[in-house]
């Protein structure tokens, strides 16, 4: 899965003149002290223990890869946030705890970070997230069980006979990964498979395995499609015994994320994150076909395809862009691509589609909100704050509810088509992805915060009560 962390930015702009307004600036014959031409410092802001920042709480602003002995001043508007300049330690790091007042507005707050000796400055976006209370659990039947380390995605077969999840642990070279089949009634593991070894990386380092991340089922051919994000490709396994059917070549799908299958037309679609491309495959012959290209409407930027949702009956494919505030509605019969603006969003990653009303649901990590948009006109009908790190969204056509996985908040927010929050469910640690099965259930998986985290690496079945 592709996850962006807000805020984080490089300090590159020389701006010692700004320091004139800051307390603690050293006296000198000139305010234009020695600047830094190419500064690789890295500054970020988060809540304590990497949790979200909430109003009335605290923020930790920290820097690393800086120059020992530099002094740092933090400003919001004309206000200096640190009473005394912060000194970078001998390891090139600093940390400052900031109290956030109870009247603070949620959103991306610009904080100017000013360094001296040598001089550099830049703006860091400190995200204050909406704190949505847990509610409405009594309206749902929720069942959860632990599975295995490193869960990423989940999907149930159309006939309801099986649920498949993917898992991958750590960073490249990833050596621990599984494709797992789960009993949908007991939520217990029925079978699992370990992906084959991957080739060595371009720098000569070990390749690990073809770790699996995204997952989709092809019931017409009895297959499971998975994305191998670390190797920029995808693979196909059998549903019954989890044997490998085909491992596509490295580079077939750049930073592969989501896969959806159109069984009626023998097509699989895979999003290539950080590119404006959706790769297309024949599910019968397993051949790669001509891709779909999406052109952004934002000048100087590039669309970055993320989550996918498919209206198989209507022949519509929906995706959103990680790097631009946009969604795309693709007519698979004509090839027409309609790009739709998503104002008030940043880092859009989750997408769902309701063909009945023609609604696009877009979840944004960077702005903690869910947009409900009329696909035909592009009108934003509702902008709903749902919680920190809104990563993915699924729409259940039976209950006509959208479910949003808020990775930072540890919740799943349930929203109706009118933009009203029906419930905000506790989903343990780091909710990652969810899918509606078309029969009134939503399946979700979350990740853990460590090996001994009992609230993580679980599968969830969520069903509205009658």
C-alpha positions in Angstrom: 0.0 0.0 0.0 1.1 3.5 -0.6 1.0 5.7 2.4 2.0 9.3 2.7 3.1 10.9 5.9 2.1 14.5 6.6 3.9 16.7 7.3 7.4 16.2 6.0 9.6 18.5 3.9 13.2 19.3 3.0 14.7 22.6 4.2 16.2 24.1 1.1 15.3 27.8 0.9 17.9 30.3 2.2 16.0 32.8 4.3 18.1 34.3 7.0 16.3 37.6 6.5 13.2 36.1 8.0 15.2 35.5 11.2 15.3 39.2 11.8 11.8 38.8 13.3 12.8 35.9 15.5 13.8 35.9 19.1 17.4 34.6 19.7 18.9 35.8 16.4 22.7 36.3 17.0 23.9 39.9 16.9 26.2 40.5 13.9 27.2 43.3 11.5 24.7 42.0 9.0 21.5 40.0 9.3 22.5 38.3 6.0 24.7 35.7 7.6 26.2 32.7 5.8 23.4 30.8 4.0 23.3 27.1 3.1 23.0 26.4 -0.6 22.1 22.7 -0.5 20.6 21.7 2.9 19.4 18.1 3.4 17.8 18.6 6.8 14.5 16.8 7.3 11.8 18.3 9.6 8.4 16.7 10.5 5.5 17.1 12.9 3.3 14.5 14.6 1.6 13.8 17.8 3.3 12.0 20.7 4.4 8.5 19.7 3.7 9.3 16.0 0.0 9.6 16.8 -2.2 12.3 15.2 -2.1 15.9 16.4 -5.4 17.1 18.0 -6.4 20.5 19.3 -5.9 20.7 23.0 -3.1 18.2 22.7 0.6 18.3 21.8 2.7 18.2 18.7 6.3 17.0 18.4 8.3 19.0 15.8 11.5 17.2 15.1 14.4 17.4 12.7 17.2 15.1 11.6 20.1 15.1 9.1 20.8 18.7 10.1 24.0 20.4 11.1 25.2 20.1 14.7 25.1 23.4 16.5 22.5 25.0 14.2 19.8 27.0 16.0 16.2 26.6 15.0 13.2 29.0 15.5 9.6 28.0 14.8 7.0 30.5 13.8 3.3 30.5 13.0 2.4 33.8 11.4 4.0 36.5 13.5 4.1 34.3 16.6 7.4 32.7 17.7 6.5 29.2 19.0 9.7 28.5 21.0 10.7 30.9 23.7 14.4 30.1 23.2 16.1 29.0 20.0 16.5 25.2 19.7 20.0 23.9 19.3 20.6 21.0 16.9 22.5 18.2 18.8 25.7 16.5 17.9 23.8 13.9 15.9 22.1 16.5 13.7 18.7 16.2 15.4 16.3 18.3 17.4 12.9 17.8 19.0 10.4 20.3 20.4 7.1 19.7 22.1 4.4 22.3 21.2 1.1 22.7 23.1 -1.8 23.0 20.7 -4.6 25.2 22.2 -8.2 24.0 22.4 -9.4 26.6 20.0 -7.0 25.6 17.2 -8.5 25.0 13.8 -8.1 21.6 12.2 -6.2 21.3 8.9 -2.8 21.8 7.5 -1.2 24.6 9.6 1.9 26.2 8.1 4.8 26.5 10.5 8.0 28.3 9.4 11.2 26.5 10.4 14.1 29.0 10.5 17.7 27.7 10.9 20.8 29.7 11.5 24.6 28.9 11.4 24.2 28.3 8.5 20.9 29.8 7.4 18.0 28.0 5.8 14.2 28.2 6.1 11.1 26.4 4.9 7.4 25.9 5.7 6.3 22.6 7.3 2.6 21.6 7.2 1.6 20.6 10.7 -1.7 18.7 10.4 -4.2 19.1 13.2 -6.7 16.3 12.7 -10.4 16.2 13.6 -11.1 14.0 16.6 -14.3 12.1 15.9 -15.6 10.2 18.9 -16.3 6.5 18.7 -20.0 5.9 18.3 -22.7 3.7 16.9 -21.2 0.3 17.6 -24.6 -0.9 18.7 -25.9 -0.5 15.1 -23.5 -3.2 13.7 -22.5 -6.8 14.2 -18.7 -6.7 14.3 -16.5 -9.8 14.4 -12.7 -9.7 14.4 -9.9 -12.3 14.6 -6.1 -12.2 14.4 -4.5 -13.5 11.1 -0.8 -13.0 10.4 1.8 -10.2 10.5 1.7 -7.3 8.0 -1.9 -7.4 6.6 -2.5 -5.2 3.6 -5.7 -6.0 1.7 -8.8 -8.2 1.9 -11.5 -9.5 -0.5 -14.3 -12.1 -0.4 -15.3 -14.2 -3.3 -18.6 -13.5 -5.0 -20.0 -16.9 -3.9 -19.0 -16.2 -0.4 -17.0 -19.3 -0.1 -13.6 -17.7 0.8 -11.9 -14.6 1.9 -8.4 -13.8 0.8 -5.9 -11.5 2.5 -2.3 -10.4 1.7 0.5 -9.7 4.1 4.0 -8.4 3.9 6.4 -7.4 6.7 9.1 -4.8 6.6 11.0 -2.9 3.9 13.0 -4.2 1.0 14.2 -6.8 0.8 10.9 -8.1 2.1 11.4 -11.7 3.2 8.1 -12.4 5.0 4.9 -12.3 3.0 1.8 -14.5 2.6 -1.3 -15.0 0.5 -3.9 -16.4 3.0 -7.3 -17.9 2.4 -9.7 -17.5 5.3 -13.1 -19.2 6.2 -15.6 -16.3 6.0 -17.7 -17.8 8.8 -15.1 -18.6 11.4 -12.4 -16.1 10.2 -9.9 -18.9 10.6 -7.0 -19.6 8.2 -7.7 -22.4 5.7 -4.6 -22.2 3.6 -1.6 -19.9 3.0 1.2 -19.6 0.4 4.6 -17.9 0.5 5.5 -16.0 -2.7 8.6 -17.2 -4.7 12.0 -15.5 -4.4 12.5 -12.3 -6.3 15.6 -11.4 -8.3 18.4 -9.4 -6.9 17.8 -5.6 -6.8 19.6 -3.3 -9.4 22.2 -2.4 -6.7 23.1 -6.0 -6.3 21.3 -6.5 -2.9 19.1 -9.5 -2.2 15.7 -9.3 -3.7 13.7 -11.0 -0.9 10.4 -12.5 -2.2 7.7 -11.3 -4.5 5.7 -9.9 -1.5 2.0 -9.5 -2.0 0.1 -6.3 -1.2 -3.1 -5.7 -3.3 -5.6 -8.5 -3.9 -8.5 -9.3 -6.2 -10.4 -12.4 -7.1 -11.3 -13.6 -10.6 -14.2 -16.1 -10.0 -14.7 -16.8 -13.7 -11.2 -18.4 -13.9 -10.8 -19.4 -10.3 -7.8 -17.1 -9.7 -6.5 -14.6 -7.2 -4.6 -11.5 -8.6 -2.1 -9.8 -6.3 0.2 -6.8 -6.6 3.9 -7.1 -6.0 4.5 -3.5 -5.2 8.2 -3.8 -4.3 9.0 -5.4 -7.6 6.7 -3.2 -9.7 4.7 -6.1 -11.0 1.7 -8.4 -10.3 1.0 -12.1 -10.0 -1.8 -14.7 -10.4 -2.5 -17.6 -8.0 -5.2 -20.3 -8.0 -8.0 -19.9 -5.5 -8.3 -23.6 -4.5 -4.7 -24.5 -3.6 -2.9 -21.1 -3.8 -0.5 -22.4 -6.4 1.3 -19.8 -8.6 -0.3 -19.5 -12.0 1.9 -16.6 -13.4 4.4 -14.2 -12.0 4.6 -11.2 -14.4 8.0 -9.7 -15.1 9.5 -7.1 -12.9 8.5 -3.7 -14.1 5.1 -4.7 -15.6 3.2 -2.3 -13.2 5.2 0.5 -11.6 4.5 0.6 -7.8 1.5 -1.7 -8.3 -1.3 -1.0 -5.8 -4.9 -2.0 -6.5 -6.3 -4.6 -8.8 -9.9 -5.0 -10.0 -11.3 -7.6 -12.3 -14.0 -7.3 -14.9 -15.1 -11.0 -15.3 -17.6 -10.4 -18.0 -15.0 -8.9 -20.3 -11.9 -10.9 -19.2 -10.1 -7.8 -18.0 -7.9 -7.0 -15.0 -6.9 -3.4 -14.2 -3.9 -2.5 -11.9 -3.1 1.0 -10.7 0.5 2.1 -11.2 1.1 4.6 -8.3 3.3 7.6 -9.0 2.3 7.4 -12.7 -0.8 8.5 -14.6 -1.3 4.9 -15.7 -3.6 1.9 -15.2 -2.3 -1.3 -16.6 -4.7 -3.6 -18.4 -4.5 -7.5 -18.6 -6.5 -10.2 -20.3 -7.7 -12.5 -17.5 -8.2 -15.5 -19.9 -4.8 -15.4 -21.7 -2.9 -13.5 -18.9 -1.4 -11.1 -21.5 -0.7 -7.5 -20.8 -2.6 -5.1 -23.0 -2.5 -1.4 -23.8 -2.7 0.7 -20.7 -5.1 3.5 -19.8 -3.5 6.9 -19.4 -5.0 9.7 -17.3 -4.1 13.4 -18.0 -4.3 15.7 -15.1 -6.0 19.1 -15.2 -3.5 20.6 -12.8 -0.8 22.5 -14.6 2.8 21.2 -14.1 1.6 18.1 -12.2 1.0 14.5 -13.0 -2.0 12.3 -12.1 -0.9 9.4 -9.8 -3.4 6.5 -9.9 -4.2 4.9 -6.5 -7.3 3.0 -5.4 -9.6 1.5 -8.0 -13.3 0.7 -7.9 -15.2 -1.0 -10.7 -18.8 -0.8 -11.8 -18.8 -4.0 -13.8 -22.4 -3.8 -15.0 -22.1 -0.1 -16.1 -18.6 -0.4 -17.5 -17.1 2.3 -15.3 -13.7 2.4 -13.6 -13.0 4.9 -10.9 -9.6 6.0 -9.5 -8.1 8.9 -7.5 -4.8 10.7 -7.7 -2.3 10.8 -4.8 -0.4 13.8 -6.1 -3.2 16.0 -7.4 -6.7 16.7 -6.0 -8.5 14.7 -8.6 -10.6 11.6 -9.4 -11.0 10.0 -12.8 -14.1 8.2 -14.2 -13.2 5.9 -17.1 -15.8 4.6 -19.6 -14.4 1.2 -20.4 -16.4 0.8 -23.6 -15.5 4.1 -25.2 -12.2 4.7 -23.5 -13.3 8.2 -22.5 -11.5 9.5 -19.3 -13.3 12.2 -17.3 -11.1 13.9 -14.7 -13.0 15.4 -11.8 -11.6 18.0 -9.3 -11.6 17.2 -5.6 -11.2 20.6 -3.9 -10.2 20.7 -0.3 -8.2 17.4 -0.5 -4.5 16.5 -0.3 -3.0 13.0 -0.7 -6.2 11.4 -2.0 -5.8 7.6 -1.8 -9.2 5.9 -1.3 -11.9 5.6 -4.0 -15.3 4.0 -4.2 -18.2 4.4 -6.6 -22.0 4.1 -6.3 -23.5 3.5 -9.7 -27.1 3.9 -8.5 -26.7 7.6 -7.8 -23.5 8.1 -9.7 -21.5 9.1 -6.7 -17.7 9.1 -6.2 -16.4 8.7 -2.7 -12.8 10.0 -2.2 -10.8 9.6 1.1 -7.8 11.8 1.7 -4.9 11.0 4.0 -3.6 14.6 4.0 -6.8 16.3 4.9 -8.6 13.7 6.9 -11.8 14.0 5.0 -14.3 12.1 2.7 -15.6 13.9 -0.3 -18.9 12.7 -1.9 -19.0 14.0 -5.5 -21.6 13.7 -8.2 -19.6 12.1 -11.0 -21.7 13.5 -13.9 -21.3 17.2 -12.9 -18.3 17.1 -10.6 -20.3 18.9 -7.9 -19.0 18.3 -4.4 -22.1 17.3 -2.5 -20.6 16.6 0.9 -17.2 17.2 2.6 -17.1 15.0 5.7 -14.3 15.1 8.4 -13.8 11.5 9.2 -10.6 11.1 11.2 -6.8 11.2 11.0 -5.3 9.5 7.9 -8.4 8.6 5.9 -6.7 6.0 3.8 -9.3 3.9 2.0 -13.1 3.8 1.5 -15.6 1.1 0.4 -19.3 1.6 -0.5 -21.8 -1.1 0.4 -24.7 -1.0 -2.1 -27.0 -3.0 0.2 -26.9 -0.6 3.2 -26.0 2.3 1.0 -23.2 3.3 3.4 -19.6 4.3 2.8 -16.9 2.9 5.2 -13.7 4.9 5.6 -10.5 3.3 7.1 -8.8 6.1 9.2 -5.3 4.7 9.6 -4.1 7.4 12.0 -7.2 7.5 14.2 -7.6 3.8 14.4 -11.3 4.0 13.4 -13.7 3.0 10.6 -16.2 5.9 10.0 -19.5 4.9 8.5 -21.1 7.7 6.4 -24.4 7.7 4.5 -24.9 9.2 1.0 -26.2 12.4 2.6 -22.8 13.0 4.3 -24.0 12.1 7.8 -21.8 10.0 10.1 -23.8 6.9 11.1 -21.1 5.4 13.3 -17.4 5.7 14.1 -16.1 2.2 15.0 -13.0 1.3 16.9 -10.8 -0.6 14.5 -7.8 -1.3 16.6 -4.3 -0.3 15.3 -3.8 1.2 11.9 -6.9 0.3 9.8 -5.5 -0.3 6.3 -8.1 -1.4 3.7 -11.7 -2.5 3.4 -14.0 -4.0 0.8 -17.8 -4.5 0.6 -18.8 -7.9 -0.6 -22.1 -6.9 -2.2 -24.1 -8.9 0.3 -24.3 -6.3 3.1 -20.9 -7.1 4.7 -17.8 -5.0 4.8 -14.4 -6.7 5.3 -11.5 -4.9 6.7 -7.9 -5.5 7.8 -5.5 -3.5 10.0 -1.8 -3.5 10.7 0.0 -3.7 14.0 2.3 -1.2 15.8 4.7 -4.0 16.7 5.0 -7.8 17.2 3.0 -7.8 20.5 0.2 -5.6 19.4 -3.0 -7.6 20.0 -5.1 -4.8 18.4 -3.3 -5.2 15.1 -3.0 -7.6 12.1 -6.7 -8.5 12.4 -9.5 -9.2 10.0 -12.9 -7.6 10.6 -16.4 -8.5 9.3 -18.8 -5.6 9.8 -22.6 -6.0 9.1 -25.3 -3.4 9.8 -28.0 -4.8 12.2 -31.4 -5.3 10.6 
